[in-house]
Every structure is written in structure tokens, then in C-alpha cells.
Amino acid sequence: MRKLTYFVACSIDGFIGDPNGDASSMFAFLDEEFLGYLGSTWPDTIAVQGREQLGLKGAENLNFDTVIQGRASYQLALDAGVTSPYGHLREYVASRTLDSPDPNVTVIEGDLVARIRELKAEDSELGIWLCGGSRLAGELLDEIDELVIKTYPQVYGTGMPMFGGTGFAVGDFTLEGVRTFGNGVLVRTYARKS
């Protein structure tokens, strides 16, 4: 069974963006050390434009062959004129209103959890990356096998939570590793407790 990994950036207080989803303040922490780590360890999570800028255009996917994101997250790429931001992966967008603007993008309109379970059951050495956003992560919380949280040294106070639209529920995860960077960023990896 393949893993669904929520690989996400957030503030110290657990927000992935301001109330409108803007997380551009986190870009200030994309220094040489941190970008080097992302490029060598998580190249599959870098969008097409970033891959070109970082010399990763033909980089092998190390962790994922599939990405899923919500409509609002995908809209950020569309607003920038990019219809396939992760063209090196199979791209899925959860949306009830979107017609796929790119042959590499498959829109999931129906039963999201059932579709994710189908993807997890596929035979592949690589996993599935839950890219965002907040509501999608909330809907898929019970399906998430791993959390990789890039915590930036900022406090938002309010904003878009890591898991939106969920009621109170406790889900236990085990800390598997912490990587610290000179710029104050932490990358924490958790596995779901069985």
C-alpha cells in the first residue's frame, strides 16, 4: 500500500497561510541551505519553474509519482498562467467546479476518499503527495499516513489552518525525525500510529 504524505509549510502556530491562503512571507526563508535540502531530498515537491531555476529540470522523483491538491491551491498556478505546475508527477485536483485545463491534470469530482484509496492501492514504489490545501487535508485526515511539516519561524496569529473543516478529533502520530536549519526552519516528519 502506498503512503499519502501531507508535505506542507506552516507557521509556528500551525497556519499554512493568512486568512486568504497567502504564505508568501515564508519565501524569505528559502535560502541556499534550505533550497539545497529540498532539491536533494524532496525534488518532486518543487514546481516546474522552481526546478528549472534550481537546475533540477530532469531530476528523478525520489518520494512521489502523484500529487493531489485542492482547487484553491491549484488556482495559484492557474493565476500564474501554469496549467501543470507539477508536470513531472501525475496531477490530481479535487474540485466540483473545474474542467481540467491540461492533459496532465485529472479532476476528482466525486468520492475523494474512495479515489485516494484507489491511488494508494496502486503498485508503485513511490507515494502520493498531498500538496494542499487546508480543507482537502481536513477531508483526507484519516487517509494521511505521514506528515512532513516545514515549520517556518513566524507566528501568524490567525489564518488558514493545516487541517480545515474538521471537528475536534485526536489523531496520533509518531515523531520520526527533525531537521533544523540555520535560518530557523524545522522539518518534522511524523508517521501515523497504527
ABEGO torsion letter per residue (X at the ends): XBBBBBBBBBBAAGBABBAAGBAAAAAAABBAAAAAAAAAAAAAABBAAAAAAAGAAABBBAABABBBBBAAAAAAAAAAGBABABAABBBBBBBAABBBABAABBBBABBAAAAAAAAAABBBABBBBBAOBAAAAAAAAAABABBBBBBBBBBAGBEBBABBGBBBBBBBBBBABBBBBAAGBBBBBBBBBX
